[in-house]
Amino acid sequence: MFVKIGDQKLAIRTLSTDKFPQIQFDLVFEKEFELSHNSKTSSLLREMNILFYSSKNVSSSSYVKYTFTCLMYNTT
C-alpha cells in the first residue's frame, strides 16, 4: 500500500502478512494525499480511521473522526 503526497510516493505497508510482520500505527498528513496499491492477487478489507483537524485550531476537541473501508479485491 502506498501514500502519495505531491510528487512523493511512499510505501506504508505490505499485504504479505505471512512474510512480513505487521504493526498498527498512526499517520498524520498535513496535505492532500492519495492511497493506492499495486497488488494483483491479494485481497484486503480493512477499516481505517482518519482524523481531520483545522490547522488553525489544533486542539483535541477540534478533531473529527471518519471511518472508511479500504477494499482491495482478488483479481484471479
C-alpha positions in Angstrom: 0.0 0.0 0.0 1.3 3.4 -0.9 0.6 7.0 0.0 1.2 9.8 -2.5 1.7 13.3 -1.3 2.6 15.8 -4.0 5.2 14.1 -6.2 6.4 11.7 -3.5 5.1 8.1 -3.4 5.9 6.2 -0.2 5.3 2.6 0.7 3.4 2.4 4.0 2.6 -1.3 4.3 2.8 -4.6 2.6 -0.1 -7.1 2.0 2.2 -10.1 2.6 1.3 -10.8 6.2 2.9 -14.2 6.1 6.3 -12.9 5.1 6.5 -9.6 6.9 5.3 -8.7 10.4 2.5 -6.1 10.6 2.1 -3.3 13.1 -0.6 -0.7 13.7 0.5 3.0 13.6 -0.9 6.4 13.3 0.0 8.8 10.4 -0.6 12.5 10.3 -1.0 14.1 6.9 -0.9 17.9 6.7 -1.5 18.0 3.0 -3.8 16.3 0.5 -2.9 12.7 0.0 -3.8 9.6 -2.1 -3.8 6.0 -1.0 -3.1 3.2 -3.6 -1.9 -0.3 -4.0 -0.3 -2.5 -6.7 -1.5 -5.9 -5.6 -2.7 -8.2 -8.4 -3.7 -11.2 -6.2 -4.1 -10.1 -2.6 -7.4 -9.2 -1.0 -7.8 -6.8 1.9 -10.8 -5.4 3.6 -9.8 -3.0 6.3 -11.4 -0.2 8.2 -9.2 2.8 8.5 -9.8 5.7 10.9 -9.0 9.1 9.6 -8.7 12.2 11.9 -9.2 15.6 10.2 -8.5 18.8 12.0 -8.3 22.5 11.3 -4.7 23.7 11.1 -5.7 27.0 12.7 -7.0 25.4 15.8 -5.2 22.2 16.6 -6.6 21.0 19.9 -8.0 17.6 20.9 -11.6 18.9 20.7 -11.1 20.1 17.1 -10.6 16.5 15.7 -13.3 14.9 13.6 -13.1 11.2 13.1 -14.1 9.5 9.9 -14.1 5.8 9.2 -13.8 4.4 5.7 -13.3 1.0 4.2 -10.2 0.4 2.0 -11.1 -2.6 -0.2 -8.6 -4.5 -2.3 -10.1 -7.4 -4.2 -8.7 -10.7 -5.7 -8.4 -10.4 -9.4 -7.5 -14.0 -10.2 
